[in-house]
Amino acid sequence: MELSEAINLIYTTAIRQTEPQIWADLGCGTGLFTKALTHLLPPQSTIYAIDKDAMALDTIPDNYQNVLVKKMVKDFTQSFSLPSLLDGILMANSLHYVADHLSFLQTIQSSLLQPSHKLLLVEYDTDKANPWVPYPVSFQSLQKLATKAGYTTLEKVGTKASLYGRANLYGVLLTK
């Protein structure tokens, strides 16, 4: 996927604000969506790029589009803390690695996020598991999950055909 495609998949004006924000990209890999997020955030914002692969994190610049990127080697599916509460979390192709979606969302809400926050997700629109997507969450399933997790707004912000022909990707913004 190209950077421009990643930007289009998550683009929403709801993130655009004038004040710097603090976000995390959980399961960021080599940072494609981390970079895409920098195009949406105001200058001087901070993104915690979190992944268990240190070599992948090494490929991500420390500053991109006037946004500070702080890299952390962590398994996001395990409990961890950050220096401050976040304005938002991006999870692009990573929620499907979490077995219990609801419990995970409740945990990050109580431990990592401000009470009023944004959650930006990119997932495959399927509920059929495979070795690469062990715990999928279709858009329809996410709608039910978001309600159970207490989100008040769900906005589909983008779609993209999958290169593998299985299920399309969708981008969605959840807000509280």
JOCORPE-V695595 format. One record per residue. RES is the residue in one letter. BURIAL is b if it has 9 or more other C-alpha atoms within 8 Angstrom, else e. D_LAST is the distance of its C-alpha to the last C-alpha in Angstrom with 2 decimals. Layout:
BEGIN
RES;BURIAL;D_LAST
RES;BURIAL;D_LAST
END
This chain:
BEGIN
M;e;29.75
E;e;30.21
L;b;27.85
S;e;27.66
E;e;26.60
A;b;23.83
I;b;22.59
N;e;22.78
L;b;20.87
I;b;17.72
Y;b;18.33
T;e;15.69
T;e;16.00
A;e;12.26
I;e;12.96
R;b;16.12
Q;e;16.31
T;e;19.45
E;e;18.65
P;b;18.95
Q;b;15.99
I;b;16.16
W;b;15.19
A;b;16.76
D;b;18.30
L;b;18.94
G;b;22.20
C;b;23.06
G;b;26.74
T;b;28.74
G;b;25.80
L;b;25.86
F;b;22.10
T;b;21.96
K;b;24.35
A;b;22.46
L;b;19.31
T;b;21.65
H;e;22.41
L;b;18.88
L;b;18.36
P;b;20.38
P;e;23.59
Q;b;23.73
S;b;20.38
T;b;20.59
I;b;19.84
Y;b;20.77
A;b;22.54
I;b;22.84
D;b;25.37
K;b;28.23
D;e;30.74
A;e;32.18
M;e;34.32
A;b;31.45
L;b;29.66
D;e;32.97
T;e;32.76
I;e;29.62
P;e;30.52
D;e;29.50
N;e;28.60
Y;b;27.69
Q;e;27.05
N;b;27.00
V;b;24.09
L;b;25.06
V;b;24.75
K;b;25.20
K;b;26.37
M;b;26.16
V;b;28.12
K;e;26.01
D;b;25.29
F;b;21.49
T;e;21.90
Q;e;23.47
S;e;22.05
F;e;22.07
S;e;20.83
L;e;20.31
P;e;21.61
S;e;18.31
L;b;14.58
L;b;12.95
D;b;10.79
G;b;10.49
I;b;12.46
L;b;14.72
M;b;16.48
A;b;19.23
N;b;21.56
S;b;20.73
L;b;18.46
H;b;21.63
Y;b;23.41
V;b;21.37
A;e;23.05
D;e;20.41
H;b;17.12
L;b;15.23
S;e;16.81
F;b;16.12
L;b;12.35
Q;b;12.45
T;b;14.87
I;b;13.15
Q;b;10.00
S;e;12.69
S;e;15.13
L;b;13.98
L;b;10.51
Q;b;9.55
P;e;7.34
S;e;5.22
H;b;5.73
K;b;6.80
L;b;8.86
L;b;11.96
L;b;14.39
V;b;17.99
E;b;19.86
Y;b;22.96
D;b;22.75
T;b;24.80
D;b;24.89
K;e;28.40
A;b;28.74
N;e;31.27
P;e;32.38
W;e;30.06
V;b;26.94
P;b;27.42
Y;b;24.14
P;b;22.96
V;b;19.86
S;b;20.56
F;b;18.15
Q;e;18.98
S;b;18.37
L;b;15.01
Q;b;13.92
K;e;15.03
L;b;13.66
A;b;10.03
T;b;10.52
K;e;12.32
A;b;9.81
G;e;7.30
Y;b;5.03
T;b;5.43
T;e;6.82
L;b;9.42
E;e;12.00
K;e;15.25
V;b;16.45
G;b;19.77
T;b;22.46
K;e;25.63
A;e;28.64
S;b;29.33
L;e;32.52
Y;e;33.42
G;e;33.33
R;e;31.33
A;b;27.90
N;b;26.04
L;b;23.21
Y;b;19.89
G;b;17.08
V;b;13.52
L;b;10.26
L;b;7.04
T;b;3.76
K;b;0.00
END
